[in-house]
Amino acid sequence: MPFIGNQPAESYSAFQKQDFSTSATTSYTLDNPVANANELALFINFVRQEPTTAYSASGTSLTLTSATSASDDMYCVFLGKAVQTVNPPAGSVGTSQLEDGAITSAKLASGVGGKILQIVSQQYTTPITVSGVTNTYVDSTITASITPSSSSNKVIVWFNVSVASTTSTGNRVALKLKRGSTDIGIGTGTTGSRIVSSANALYENNDPYEPMTIPVLWYDSPATTSAITYKVAVASNNNTSQNVFFNRSRDDADNNDNFRTATQVLLVEVAG
């Protein structure tokens, strides 16, 4: 027969049955409530009984006109309760059928790669000083944490940092991304005495006194569903201990030759 719209799914219905352990009584309890005796078919010794005459029913109470015996076989079929299995046809479920919040990040991530699942943002707008920086990395306090919903998901790590140095012309400040204690996004190969980094700033003339904004971006595979913290560490090509400043110039004097800047960390979980 012709119809408009999606073809209905096949439907299979089965009436629910209840078997009773009989005894010399007229009172029994139904597994499912009914409005009246007409909502169930009662059989005693394989003979169907007449509703309202041979029995009455209300709620979960079944009352017989005559008591049964322990040797009787009795069962009923609930005419008003059918167990039905229906598979909706393809394309038949729209947004109006979905409850708000019904789809979790884990479900969305399953089999749907590249979807953005969550974004964590951390801003730093006040000056930060990292002391004792040499050619060995020192962790800064610039961090952000995220808990992936699936171990197969990825995390886009973006640090947009503003950094200045205390040393003279020709100084370099190296930046390194870390996931917990693990280095990520750094150069590899035969490094020798070279300082491996995720990014670096080179200051010429009087530039080390002023902050330089440096973006550091990495596509990470943390392979975990536990909370993880990303951070940035700093080092210098100068072996002498020095300070490295974020969001301010070296002098930070109160005049228009000095700047106050901001740093932001962005973590984006992407379905794997």
ABEGO torsion letter per residue (X at the ends): XBBBEBBBBBBBBBBBBBBBBBBBBABBBBABBBABAAABBBBBGGBBBBBGAABBBBEABBBBABBBBAABBBBBBBAABBBBBBBBBBGABBAAABBBGABBAAAAABGBBGBBABBBBBBBABBBBBBGBBABBBBBABBBBBBBABAABBBBBBBBBBBBBABBBGBBBBBBBBBEABBBGBBBEBAEABBBBABBBBBBEAAAABBBBBBBBBBBBAGBABBBBBBBBBBBABABBBBBBBGBBAAGBBBAABBBBBBBBBBBBBBX
